[in-house]
Amino acid sequence: MADNPKDQNQGNQLNIELTPESADGTYSNLAIINHSHSEFVVDFVQVMPGLPKARVKSRIILTPQHAKRLAKALAENVARYEQMHGEIAEGEQPGVPLNFGGPTGQA
């Protein structure tokens, strides 16, 4: 057993690597959310004005527990952002028909 508290904490640390490809990020202006009893599927889409077709740029699959933690973390970060920079105006919802079957939400 380590006597130094710093050594004890190192065993609980997670080393997360951000590759150059991931660091560039992926732009998305539409998220489509579906769920089943065992998972949430979030499709991040890039919709371009005047184009009749849009592609899913990234799909993230989460357990219900992780989805709830993500929702809470996003809410907390939006609240902090608005506290620093003012309220975020939501604007108009895009008039995109979204029907992939099953319970769907959009953000």
N, C-alpha and C positions, 0 to 999 in steps of 0.2 A: 504494500500500500504506500502511496506517495505521501510524504510529509508536507510537501509544498502545495498549497491550494491551487497555484497556477498549474502544476503538473496534473492535479485531479481534474481541472476544467478542460485540459487538452484532450482527455479521453472522451468528452462529450461534444467536441467540436466537429462540425461537418465542413469539409473542404469542398466548396462549390467552384467548378471551373466554368468560365465563360469563354467559349471559343470565339475567334474573330468573326466567324459566320453568324453565330448567335448574337454577338454584340451589335451587329448592324440592325437587328430587329426586323419585324415585318409589319408594315402598315395595314391597319384594318379599320374600316368605318362602319362595320356591321357585325354583330355577334348573334348567332342563332343557337339557342339552347334547347336541347332535348334531354329527356331523362327516362330511365326505367327504374324498377325497384332497386337495382344494384349499382347504377352508375349515372353520371351526368356527362353529356357530350356537348362541348362548346366548340362550334365552328366559327372561326374568325374569317370574315369575308371582306374583300376589297371591291366595292361598288364604284364604278367610274361613271360620271355624268354622260348621258347620251349613248351609253352602250347597253344593249339589251341583255347581255350575259355577264355574270360575275362568277369569280372562282373562289372557292374556299382556299385561303392561304395557309391556314393552320388549323388542326383539330386537336383539342385537348380533352382527354377522357379522365374523369375524376370519380372517386368514391363519393357517396353522399356526404360523408363526414368532411372530406377535403373541400367539397363544393361549399358547404356551410362556412368553413373557415375562410375560404377565399372570399365569399360574399361579405363576411364580417371585416376582413382586412381591407377590402375595397371601400366599404362604407366608412371605415375609420380614416383611410387615406384621403378620400374625397372630402370628409369633414375637415381634416387638417389643411388640405389645399384651399378650401373655401375660407377657412379662418385666416389664412395668409393673403389670399388673392381676391377674395370676394366670391359671391355666389356664381356658380357655373350656369349659364343660360342653356336650357335643354334644346331649344329650337324645335323645328318640326320633325315629326317622325317620317322616315321615308315611306312613300306609298308603294312598297314592294310586297307583292303577294308571297307569303311564306307558308308553304304547306308541304312539310316533309313527312307528315303523319306523326301521330303520338302527341303528347303534351309538349307545347312549344312556347318559349318565351323569346323575347328579343331585347337586345340592349344596344 
